[in-house]
Amino acid sequence: MSEENSGVLRKIIHIDMDAFYASVEQRDFPEYRGKPIVVGGKPDSRGVVATASYEARQYGIRSAMSCSKAYQLCPTAIFVYPRFDAYTNVSRAIREIFHRYTDLIEPLSLDEAYLDVTEDKMGIGSAIDIAQSIKDAIKNELNLTASAGVSVNKFVAKIASDMNKPDGLTFIGPSKIKAFMEKLPVEKFFGIGKVTAARMKSMQIITGADLKKLSESQLVAQFGKSGRFYYKVVRGIDERPVQSNRETKSVGAEDTLSEDTNDDSVMHSLLQQISETVAKRLEKYNLKGKTVTLKIKFEDFKQITRSRSFSFSIHKAETIYREAIKLLDDAEIGFKKVRLLGITLSRFYDDASIEKPESNQLEFEF
């Protein structure tokens, strides 16, 4: 039943940690505080920025930017390698704080989550007060800051959390959603990336108000099934529940080569390292999958994927590596130089459902 039909408005909070990885580094190492910190690879490497502190962002450094570009923008920045074990431990502590207020928690990553506090465990009642209490607990107990968005659905709450960063708290109530959505630039909409936004702008769709002029059938014709979602959210309708038991859909890893290459031996070596990383992550979460996907990004930043599925689950590094090599061969990259390689395992299986062990003779589904 939808919110409109039930007459009950949900109370949704989106919590987003501020510059999470960089903030943990600054918390744990006092010498980093107040300085531009870049979490990623070395400044002369081809790695990418995972997170930049707010001091670094003042120079234009952003997540997913190459570390070499970040160094050009701010030669005085301090580059540090990610400490994912530390970030994971902090994320668990944050989750424990969330559970004081509700068990309806949908993590999106280590540093952000949706909370449904329509019925909160402490009986506080006000979602704004709950959000402030969570922010206070994170600051007082973990010495970190978070930004919060509060509204009646996930879409608006997520956008609200980004409006007053860092350490912000923004509430967008039911009476303000219509005007808010109409003024919202289309690139801020969930699922609208740079390419789609550029296409919309070429159609003179600049804001939510412009998007609202199109019928549902017109949006579906132009943008596929995503058009149905755009039609609803621009009207403030988002019926997606907070999914506390959301299943992991895939586990993967990727890495950038030290330099563009089409040398098989170099690519094979990197794929072996990636396979071992993926296998460790699968073991950590006790997962085994039936589909291996290889991601290849070329020197011109174009990328392709190749996948292979099995009739039983796999999880061992040597098996993942062997199949990644086969997928690389199938891709027939020829003389194209490769910049990045990645491996993902998906279609997870419960151990009890595994009919066969991994073997050298793999069976494929056609």
C-alpha positions, 0 to 999 in steps of 0.5 A, spaced: 500 500 500 502 506 498 503 512 502 497 516 499 493 510 499 494 509 507 494 516 509 501 514 513 507 519 512 513 515 513 519 518 517 525 517 513 532 519 515 538 519 510 545 519 514 551 521 510 558 521 513 562 527 511 568 526 507 568 519 511 575 516 509 579 522 510 575 524 516 577 518 519 584 519 517 584 526 520 581 523 527 586 518 528 592 522 526 592 529 529 598 531 524 593 531 518 588 535 521 586 542 518 590 540 512 588 537 505 588 530 505 587 525 499 585 518 500 587 514 494 594 512 491 601 515 490 601 522 487 605 520 481 600 513 481 594 512 476 590 511 482 584 514 483 581 519 489 577 515 494 575 521 498 578 528 499 578 532 505 574 539 505 581 542 505 583 538 499 576 540 496 577 547 496 582 546 490 577 542 486 579 535 488 574 530 488 572 523 488 574 518 482 579 524 480 586 521 478 591 522 484 596 525 479 590 530 477 589 531 484 597 533 485 597 538 480 591 541 483 594 541 490 602 539 490 601 540 498 596 535 499 598 529 503 596 523 500 595 516 504 593 509 502 586 507 504 585 503 511 579 499 509 579 495 516 579 502 520 573 504 516 569 498 516 570 498 524 568 505 524 562 504 520 560 498 525 560 503 530 555 508 526 551 502 525 550 500 532 548 508 534 543 507 528 540 501 532 538 505 538 533 508 534 530 503 529 532 496 526 529 499 519 536 501 516 538 500 509 546 501 508 548 504 502 555 503 503 560 504 509 558 511 510 551 512 508 544 509 510 537 510 510 533 509 516 525 509 517 524 512 524 516 512 523 516 508 529 522 509 533 525 505 539 526 510 543 519 513 542 522 520 541 517 521 535 520 527 531 524 525 526 528 531 526 530 530 533 532 523 532 536 525 526 540 531 531 541 525 536 544 521 531 549 526 529 550 528 536 552 521 538 556 520 532 560 526 534 561 525 541 562 518 541 566 517 534 569 524 533 566 525 526 561 529 523 555 526 519 550 530 515 542 528 515 536 529 510 529 528 513 523 527 509 517 522 507 521 518 502 528 516 500 529 520 494 528 527 498 531 525 504 537 523 500 538 530 496 536 533 503 542 530 506 547 533 501 544 540 502 548 543 508 554 539 508 558 538 512 555 537 519 548 539 516 541 537 518 535 539 512 528 537 513 524 537 507 516 537 509 510 534 505 508 541 504 515 543 501 516 537 496 512 540 490 516 546 490 523 543 492 522 538 486 520 543 481 526 547 482 531 541 483 536 541 477 535 534 473 542 532 474 540 532 482 535 526 480 537 519 482 539 515 476 540 521 472 548 521 470 552 526 466 550 523 459 542 523 461 542 530 464 546 532 457 540 529 453 535 532 457 538 539 457 538 538 449 531 537 450 530 543 454 529 539 460 533 543 465 529 542 472 524 538 475 518 543 473 521 541 465 521 534 467 514 534 470 511 537 463 512 530 460 507 525 461 509 518 463 508 515 457 513 520 454 518 519 459 518 511 458 519 512 450 525 517 452 528 514 457 526 507 458 523 504 465 527 509 469 522 514 466 516 511 470 521 513 476 522 520 474 515 521 473 513 519 480 519 522 484 518 529 480 511 529 483 514 527 490 512 520 490 517 515 492 514 508 495 521 504 495 521 502 503 527 502 507 530 495 506 533 492 512 535 485 509 537 488 502 541 482 499 548 483 497 548 483 489 555 483 487 562 483 490 568 485 486 575 489 486 578 493 480 585 496 479 588 501 475 595 499 471 601 503 472 601 504 465 596 503 459 598 496 456 596 490 452 601 486 454 598 479 456 603 478 462 602 484 465 594 484 465 595 477 467 599 479 473 594 484 475 588 479 474 591 474 479 592 480 484 584 482 483 582 475 484 585 474 490 582 480 493 575 478 490 576 471 494 578 474 500 572 479 500 567 473 498 570 469 504 569 475 509 561 475 507 561 467 506 559 468 499 559 464 493 557 466 486 555 463 479 557 469 474 564 472 473 564 479 470 570 482 467 571 489 466 576 492 461 577 500 461 581 502 455 586 508 454 580 512 451 576 511 458 571 507 454 569 500 457 566 493 456 564 487 460 564 480 459 561 475 463 560 467 464 555 463 468 556 457 471 551 451 473 554 451 480 557 456 485 565 458 485 569 462 490 576 460 490 581 465 487 584 460 482 578 459 479 576 466 479 583 468 476 582 462 470 575 464 468 578 472 468 583 470 463 578 466 459 574 472 459 580 477 457 582 472 451 574 472 449 574 480 449 579 480 443 582 487 445 588 486 440 592 492 439 588 497 444 591 499 450 588 497 457 588 502 463 584 498 468 581 491 470 576 489 474 572 482 476 566 482 479 562 475 482 554 475 482 548 471 483 550 468 490 548 461 492 547 459 499 552 453 501 546 448 502 544 449 494 551 448 492 550 441 488 557 441 485 564 443 488 569 447 484 573 443 479 577 444 473 572 442 468 567 447 469 560 447 466 557 453 463 549 455 462 548 457 455 
